[in-house]
Amino acid sequence: MIIFLYGPDTFRSRQKLNDIKKFFLIKVDPTGNSLTNVDGAKATMENISEAVGPASLLSRRRMIIVENLFLNKNQLIYDQFYKYLKKRPDNNDNIIVIWESIESGEKLIKVKSNLFKYLKQQKFAEEFKLLSNSQATAWAKKEIVRRGGQITYQAAMALTSLLGSDLWQISNEIDKLINYKLGQKLNLSDNAPIASIEIKDVNQLVKGQFDENIFVLTDAIINKNKLLAVRLFTEQIETGLADGYLLTMIIRQFRILLQVRQALDSGLTSRKIINLLKLHPFVLQKSIAQVRNFSLSFLKDMLSRLAVIDFKIKTGQADAKTLLTLLIINI
């Protein structure tokens, strides 16, 4: 079985990936010995073949999760992996899950394109497109109820008008808002539902999508101003901002910079870029100013490094603060 999860909405695709892993660990292999994560950005075909390998004695199936393969700089692996998948027998019990943040319509070199087209045709391929503001509003309302809270429709609209369709940031703000309303309960031990989140709560607690600090920090990183970057990063952590959330925002901004650089290189106007990438004009203006002096290859390299950091954090190999600090020092 091949499962392909892809698209720019990495929050929902990551949720789906986690659900697949949990199901496998509960229903197939509670020991976890037959589940392997592979960093696709650095893997060789030999690494992947070894990971797929035979099932363990306690489980007849294996699951291998390959993340960020399309960031791999070795172009040979795309054709090798394509041929490997094509030759696999249909009755193979092992499960290969490929997780990517790329989307349909993204320009790819031929060897990548062949693999991407093949993966998209699989029965269990699923694309996660960015939600519209109305879809994000509905998602936020449902997610708040799932987490034990309540929110008025007007407050949910205000939340997504501030944050757009960035579900990573919306999720963090949902936790903040629910905890705030929970703290207002006179008796935390009773079973009464917490009060609904109102517009005034959103306006008071939620930071907008266009946090100037993120632009300043990414500016310092891409300009290799290490002292300033470390100072800004440390200040953000000291103000109480979670380092994992900060990493998410940095990755998001570098992904936007890469998309803007590609769009500019293709000769698109600002108006077309706004419509294509669904960016706020303020974000686009700032991003264009940032990318003018930086090549596509540099931005791809930075995003590749950040993807490796993200993978190491999510697989428990290190913490975000340490890895981000090392990234800044070594740029």
Secondary structure by P-SEA (a helix, b strand, c coil): cbbbbbccaaaaaaaaaaaaaaaaaaccccccccbbbbccccccaaaaaaaaccccccccbbbbbbccccccccaaaaaaaaaaaaaccccccbbbbbbbcccccccccaaaaaaaaaaaacccbbbbccccaaaaaaaaaaaaaaacccccaaaaaaaaaacccaaaaaaaaaaaaaaaaaaaccccccccccccccaaaaaacccccccaaaaaaaaaaaacaaaaaaaaaaaaaaacccaaaaaaaaaaaaaaaaaaaaaaaacccaaaaaaaccccaaaaaaaaaaaccccaaaaaaaaaaaaaaaaaaaaccccaaaaaaaaaaac
